[in-house]
Amino acid sequence: MDGVYTADPNKVEGACKLDEITYDEMLELATLGAKVLHNRSVEMAKRYNVRLEVLSSFTGNPGTKVKEVVKKMENSHVSGVAKDKDIARLALVGLKNEPGVAFRVFSLLSNRKINVDIILQSIGRDDQKDISFTVSRGDLELAKTLLEERKDTLNYESLEINDHVAKVSIVGAGMIGSPGVAAKMFEALYDAGININMISTSEIKVSVLVDEMDADRAVQTIHDKFFRDFNRRR
């Protein structure tokens, strides 16, 4: 790899190399499935303000600089699109709608070092609620066992599991204070007929959970939405 690209250039048509990217953006991309840099190396570089450059050792071409502040990519608030298929979704259905329920669920998982990512809580009828969340597929069996063993304590009706999902994310420091970025992403998925199962956002990231079979197409259509015009001007 001779730099950081807007998406995986081996799988996404039109992916282009970035001249520079912020530590925070690179850290998010590394965590969300981009395999360019290990997230720990980015954390250390950010902590000690060490400039990184991602480049090929086989060519003398400039790579992508990773630093604290960068110039914004023209006409795009997004720096990259990432995909992670190493996840599974669990849903606890029919929990009581009372204080402490979420604490009991997630402290149980936390005590066994199971990291939880996207979380969605919905309130249903009869004073009940459902909680859905994602974990890595490597933690799925342990999470399932723990939740089933504590069914009486947690007092839920059923546990639903789906390990045929994928997380697709956009990352960009330009999202801060820029309304409409998430809507543009959702529009791209709507136009492609791809259903969104869950959504998670932060200041510089929007992630959606989609069916695994739609993941590659989702990345391409989102990338086209944000970067097609940019590529035409290059």
Stockholm file with secondary structure:
# STOCKHOLM 1.0

chainA/1-234         MDGVYTADPNKVEGACKLDEITYDEMLELATLGAKVLHNRSVEMAKRYNVRLEVLSSFTGNPGTKVKEVVKKMENSHVSGVAKDKDIARLALVGLKNEPGVAFRVFSLLSNRKINVDIILQSIGRDDQKDISFTVSRGDLELAKTLLEERKDTLNYESLEINDHVAKVSIVGAGMIGSPGVAAKMFEALYDAGININMISTSEIKVSVLVDEMDADRAVQTIHDKFFRDFNRRR
#=GR chainA/1-234 SS CCSCBSSCTTTSTTCCBCSEEEHHHHHHHHHTTCCSSCHHHHHHHHHTTCCEEECCSSSCCCCEEEESCCCCCTTCSCCEEEEECSEEEEEEEEEECSTTHHHHHHHHHHTTTCCCCCEEEEECSTTEEEEEEEEEGGGHHHHHHHHHHTHHHHTCSEEEEECSEEEEEEECGGGTTCTTHHHHHHHHHHHTTCCCCEEEEETTEEEEEEEGGGHHHHHHHHHHHHHHHHHHHC
#=GC SS_cons         CCSCBSSCTTTSTTCCBCSEEEHHHHHHHHHTTCCSSCHHHHHHHHHTTCCEEECCSSSCCCCEEEESCCCCCTTCSCCEEEEECSEEEEEEEEEECSTTHHHHHHHHHHTTTCCCCCEEEEECSTTEEEEEEEEEGGGHHHHHHHHHHTHHHHTCSEEEEECSEEEEEEECGGGTTCTTHHHHHHHHHHHTTCCCCEEEEETTEEEEEEEGGGHHHHHHHHHHHHHHHHHHHC
//
